[in-house]
């Protein structure tokens, strides 16, 4: 395989209800274009994967080289032992289920995975973690933006030295645009915190592996902010998508080499 190979990345979609698109009374599925734009700038091909696909999650992922989980509404609080409140919105139980199954499958087969905003929250919940139900009600929290009010903020996140986040972005501090009213509380099993905001909120996590130098080890990174919204003008944010595409390409190269050696 030549270096011109364009990795194929699965992007899990939102539900679109019948009010979102004119003349689609039954609803549909979609992904905001900025995610796909950032992946395409990185040289990747994209496929929108809708919740509800039947079959083993490893079989569903088999055609792909990497996985991206994007933002969206809240996770069902029952999944992490939380309680609902008046601020919970956009719950999609089948999307929760699909993304958790896909994350576990990606972990088993060492598929490079990037999880953004809601994605980092589902990553934490998938491995047994919990969430703050509404950040404005947590003492000491800065403003992190409120999705339903269409408000957003830019704050600094300092990557942990030596982390994948630091290695990929090559930055000691990242200017991150965010709009989320929930966030990580108790960290899930087998995850490491690799970035926080000044108020202490966990903003980046990674899946830990026995040997980070092993090229076949799982690369799973989650960020609470929205890198796709500033990636076109901020190389540090675009680097997250570049890394996902590069690792997907490398994974396919290793698979092709192993297949050639068997034959």
C-alpha positions in Angstrom: 0.0 0.0 0.0 1.4 3.4 -0.9 1.3 6.5 1.3 -1.4 7.9 -0.9 -3.9 5.5 0.7 -6.7 7.5 2.3 -7.9 5.9 5.6 -11.6 5.2 5.9 -13.0 6.6 9.2 -16.4 5.7 10.7 -18.3 8.7 12.2 -21.3 7.9 14.3 -24.3 10.0 13.5 -26.9 12.0 15.4 -30.6 11.3 15.2 -32.5 14.1 13.3 -36.1 14.3 14.4 -38.9 15.2 12.0 -38.5 18.9 12.7 -34.9 19.2 11.7 -35.0 18.9 7.9 -37.8 20.2 5.7 -39.8 17.4 4.0 -38.2 14.7 6.2 -41.2 14.1 8.5 -39.8 10.7 9.6 -36.5 12.2 10.6 -33.0 10.9 9.7 -29.4 10.9 10.7 -26.6 13.4 10.3 -23.2 14.7 11.3 -22.1 18.4 11.4 -19.9 19.1 8.4 -17.0 20.5 10.4 -16.1 17.1 11.7 -16.0 15.7 8.2 -14.1 18.7 6.8 -11.4 18.3 9.4 -11.0 14.6 8.6 -10.9 15.3 4.9 -8.2 18.0 5.4 -6.2 15.2 7.1 -6.5 13.1 4.0 -9.2 10.7 5.2 -12.4 9.4 3.7 -15.5 9.4 5.8 -18.5 7.2 6.3 -21.5 8.2 8.5 -22.5 5.2 10.6 -26.1 5.4 11.9 -27.1 3.9 15.3 -29.2 0.8 14.9 -26.9 -1.2 12.7 -27.4 -4.9 13.4 -24.5 -7.3 14.0 -21.4 -7.8 16.0 -19.7 -4.4 16.6 -16.3 -5.8 15.5 -17.9 -6.9 12.2 -19.4 -3.4 11.8 -16.0 -1.8 12.3 -14.2 -4.3 10.1 -14.2 -2.1 6.9 -12.9 0.9 8.7 -9.4 2.1 9.8 -10.4 4.4 12.6 -13.5 5.6 14.6 -14.7 9.1 15.5 -17.4 9.8 18.1 -18.8 13.4 17.9 -20.8 15.7 20.1 -24.6 15.8 20.6 -27.2 15.5 23.4 -26.8 14.0 26.9 -26.2 10.4 27.8 -29.0 8.7 29.6 -28.2 9.3 33.3 -29.3 5.8 34.1 -26.3 4.4 32.4 -23.9 5.8 35.0 -26.2 5.8 38.1 -27.0 9.5 37.7 -30.4 11.2 38.0 -32.2 13.2 35.5 -32.7 16.9 35.9 -34.4 19.7 34.0 -31.2 20.5 32.1 -30.8 17.0 30.5 -31.6 17.1 26.8 -31.3 15.2 23.6 -31.0 11.7 25.1 -30.7 9.0 22.4 -30.7 5.6 24.2 -29.9 3.6 21.0 -27.0 5.9 20.2 -25.7 5.5 23.7 -25.8 1.7 23.3 -24.3 1.7 19.8 -21.4 4.0 20.8 -20.6 2.0 24.0 -20.5 -1.2 22.0 -18.3 0.3 19.3 -15.9 1.7 21.8 -15.5 -1.7 23.5 -15.0 -3.3 20.1 -12.5 -0.6 19.0 -10.6 -1.3 22.3 -10.5 -5.0 21.7 -9.2 -4.7 18.1 -6.9 -1.7 18.7 -8.7 0.6 16.4 -7.6 4.3 16.7 -10.5 6.3 18.2 -11.1 10.0 18.8 -14.0 11.0 21.0 -15.2 14.6 21.0 -17.4 16.4 23.6 -20.3 14.0 24.1 -17.9 11.4 22.8 -15.5 11.8 25.7 -18.4 11.5 28.1 -19.6 8.3 26.5 -16.0 7.0 26.6 -15.8 7.6 30.3 -19.2 6.0 30.9 -18.3 3.0 28.7 -15.5 2.2 31.0 -17.5 2.6 34.3 -17.1 6.3 34.9 -19.7 8.9 35.9 -20.6 12.5 34.9 -21.5 15.8 36.6 -25.2 16.2 35.7 -25.0 20.0 35.3 -21.7 21.9 35.6 -23.3 25.3 36.5 -24.5 23.7 39.7 -21.0 22.4 40.7 -19.2 24.8 43.0 -16.1 26.5 41.6 -16.7 25.7 38.0 -15.9 28.2 35.3 -18.4 28.8 32.4 -18.0 26.0 29.9 -20.8 27.1 27.6 -24.4 26.0 27.5 -25.5 24.1 24.3 -29.2 24.9 24.5 -28.5 28.6 24.9 -26.1 28.5 21.9 -23.4 29.9 24.2 -19.8 28.9 24.0 -16.4 29.8 25.6 -12.8 29.5 24.8 -10.6 28.3 27.7 -7.1 26.9 28.1 -6.4 23.2 28.5 -2.9 22.1 29.6 -2.0 18.7 28.3 -0.2 16.4 30.6 3.5 16.2 29.6 4.3 12.9 27.9 0.6 12.2 27.1 -0.7 11.4 23.6 -2.5 14.7 23.7 0.8 16.6 24.3 2.6 14.5 21.7 0.0 15.0 19.0 -0.6 18.7 19.5 3.0 19.6 20.4 1.5 22.2 22.8 1.9 23.1 26.4 -1.4 24.9 26.4 -4.4 24.6 24.0 -7.0 27.3 23.3 -10.2 25.2 23.3 -13.7 26.2 22.3 -16.4 24.5 24.3 -20.1 24.4 24.9 -21.1 21.6 27.3 -23.2 21.6 30.5 -22.0 18.2 31.7 -18.5 16.8 32.3 -16.5 13.9 33.7 -16.9 13.3 37.4 -15.4 9.9 38.5 -12.9 8.6 36.0 -13.6 5.2 34.3 -11.4 2.1 34.6 -8.3 2.0 32.5 -8.4 5.7 31.6 -5.9 8.5 32.4 -6.6 12.2 32.8 -4.3 14.1 30.3 -5.8 17.6 30.3 -7.8 19.9 32.6 -9.0 23.4 32.7 -8.0 25.9 35.4 -11.1 25.0 37.5 -9.9 21.4 37.7 -12.5 19.9 35.3 -11.3 16.9 33.3 -11.1 18.0 29.7 -9.0 15.1 28.1 -8.7 11.4 28.8 -6.8 8.6 27.2 -7.1 4.8 27.3 -4.1 3.4 29.1 -2.1 0.5 27.6 0.6 -1.8 28.9 3.2 -0.5 26.4 2.6 3.0 24.9 5.5 2.4 22.5 3.8 -0.6 21.0 2.4 0.5 17.5 -0.4 -2.1 17.7 -1.6 -0.8 21.1 -5.0 0.9 21.4 -4.9 4.7 20.7 -8.1 6.1 22.2 -8.2 9.8 23.0 -11.2 11.9 24.2 -11.5 15.7 24.5 -14.3 17.6 26.1 -14.0 20.6 23.8 -14.8 21.0 20.0 -11.5 20.9 18.0 -13.4 20.7 14.8 -14.7 24.3 15.2 -11.3 25.9 15.3 -9.2 23.3 13.4 -9.1 25.1 10.1 -7.2 28.0 11.7 -5.5 26.3 14.6 -3.0 23.6 13.6 -2.9 22.2 17.2 -6.6 21.4 17.0 -6.3 20.1 13.4 -3.5 17.8 14.6 -6.0 15.6 16.5 -7.7 14.7 13.1 -4.3 14.4 11.4 -3.2 11.9 14.1 -6.4 9.8 13.7 -6.0 9.6 10.0 -2.3 8.8 10.2 -2.9 6.1 12.8 -5.7 4.6 10.7 -3.4 4.5 7.7 -0.7 2.8 9.7 -3.1 0.3 11.1 -4.2 -0.7 7.6 -0.6 -0.9 6.5 0.2 -3.4 9.3 -2.9 -5.4 8.4 -2.0 -5.6 4.7 1.6 -6.6 5.5 0.4 -9.3 7.9 -1.9 -10.6 5.2 0.8 -10.6 2.6 3.2 -12.5 4.9 0.5 -15.2 5.5 0.0 -15.6 1.8 
